[in-house]
Amino acid sequence: MTGPLDLAVIGNGRVAALVNTQGQIVWWCFPRFDSDPVFCRLIAGDEEKGFSDVVLDRQVKAESQYERNTAAVVTVLTAEDGAKVRITDFAPRLRNFDRLLRPPQLMRIIEPIAGLPRVTIRVRPTQFYGSPMKRRVAGSSHVTYGEPALVRLTTDAPLSYIQQETAFALTRPLHMVFGPDEAFTGDIAATVRDFYMRTCDYWREWVRYLNISYEWQEATIRAAITLKLCNFEESGGIVAALTTSLPEAPHSGRNWDYRYCWLRDAYFVVKALNAIGATRTMEDYISYILSIAGNEDTLKPVYGIVPNDDLTEWNAPDLKGFEGHGPVRIGNDAVNQAQHDAYGSVILSAVPMFFDERLPKPGDESLFRLMEKMAGQCAALALEPDAGIWEYRGRKRLHTHSGAMCWGGLSRTAAIAARLGFRDSADYWHGKADAVGEALLSRVWSEKRQAFTAAEGTDDMDASVLLLPELGLIEPDDPRFASTVAAIEQDLVHGRHVMRYAAEDDFGLPETEFLVCRFWLIDALAALGRHEEARARYVDALSLRNSYGLLSEDIHPQTGALWGNFPQTYSMAGIILSALRLSQSWEDHYWRASS
């Protein structure tokens, strides 16, 4: 899949950037995922600002790919005379004196690998969401940008050529470090190359310990690394995506800022990474949750990566938007919505803390009491109207998914209580779960559709209902689930594409497919025993990834173009979870190979 979102992610758990197939850094928020973007070309419309790149004279070809099993990207540019330049981009993440070093830096290596290439290095940073940094102060080996001083480029490249954007012959490797306005100690070239090797070593070692399925390993590994790059490790928060205002569809106005931690989305990320053995992200996320839930009785659906950040929504006037599709929104008004599934999401995220014996510090009574606090809210709100999983801004209903997630929170709280030997609490929460589950299923069942619908009082279908067996609220062999899937296929499945819903919302009829819904259908088909169909749909889903193996939020059914914020953690989690469900086992593979 090629197009404007044919982008790679580099990052280190503190900063992240997007690099396109030409080796141009088009997005980098500094010094955090949710900060003002230093490089914002991705959403600058037709304005040539907010990027850093290498322009090769008479270029005719560009090839770009990840270094295998790492978060480093290598791009090779070729000129018509055969001259070649290799650009290596990464964010340092390495072990250093028994500590994990992840500075807020991007590093770039530019080296000639054939002929005598002639290049221009361009650096055009912005601040205040799209305003060019006019102040540039050069030192002996660095340029400081911004007023006040914000970011520093330290380099062994010719500073005058960079500042004047002058072409020059590339006769030796050059090194660039983007980061804070701080002195860079040590030799630039030696440090960057050392950090590169050790960063690659870190990621390859991290991948070694993933518990992945036999089939679709490359897709699973890339998805796992990408999800890890969306985890802001300093606080434990997990962003839904690394971008803002990439529209769900052309000229739709569905432009949202996803650089924050939705409790719902984070649950899916934790679930996917736990499933392949990367449990540290869950542990960090639980610490993040403790910082929130310990002080609040009512959960918001979304928080900043530092939980008390102000998420008031506003429009950035100096950015025209992705391919001119504005507005560019900063913050997210969803913070003011009631989304009751948040309570269940927190509890479900914490369940492995009580059951996974690998963890060095298992959940204890104090964590359980916090879960009980969340369960109390599940019991109180499960059957109350809310904005739902899709965050409707103009209406509230008793949404099936919200109620089901509350039921999930109650049932898991009962299971945790039983695990800890709190029999009275287990009986109490089991009783609450039974009452909520029975009432919910009765109220959202449509005799007309012979299906569980999107919400009470409507015959509209919703792809999130496909998750009911995953949560355990109904069994996959329940005839009502099979008939629900049939109704969803009738309303929402159009050939290879799966819509999240088909009814009008606050912005009219939806135009694009929400990609994670495809994986939910795949899992539902597998649960119904339709394995070959599920496998075929999964293989087709992988074909929608961009050339780096990444997915955004949406895809346009007619054009096949990726839309929506990028990379979308929902979508990447779907790659992992469906692969685990569908893959043949390692034992089956070896048995077949020996037969």
Beta strands, then each sheet from edge to edge (+ up, - down):
strand 1: 7-11
strand 2: 16-20
strand 3: 25-29
strand 4: 37-39
strand 5: 51-56
strand 6: 59-66
strand 7: 73-79
strand 8: 84-90
strand 9: 94-96
strand 10: 99-101
strand 11: 106-114
strand 12: 118-124
strand 13: 126-127
strand 14: 131-132
strand 15: 136-138
strand 16: 142-145
strand 17: 151-155
strand 18: 168-169
strand 19: 174-180
strand 20: 231-232
strand 21: 237-238
strand 22: 261-262
strand 23: 302-303
strand 24: 314-315
strand 25: 329-330
strand 26: 445-446
strand 27: 451-452
strand 28: 493-494
strand 29: 497-498
strand 30: 513-514
strand 31: 554-555
strand 32: 562-563
sheet 1: 1+ 2- 3+ 4-
sheet 2: 5+ 12- 18+
sheet 3: 6+ 7- 8+ 11- 19+ 17- 16+ 15-
sheet 4: 9+ 10-
sheet 5: 13+ 14-
sheet 6: 20+ 21-
sheet 7: 22+ 23-
sheet 8: 24+ 25-
sheet 9: 26+ 27-
sheet 10: 28+ 29-
sheet 11: 30+ 31- 32+
end
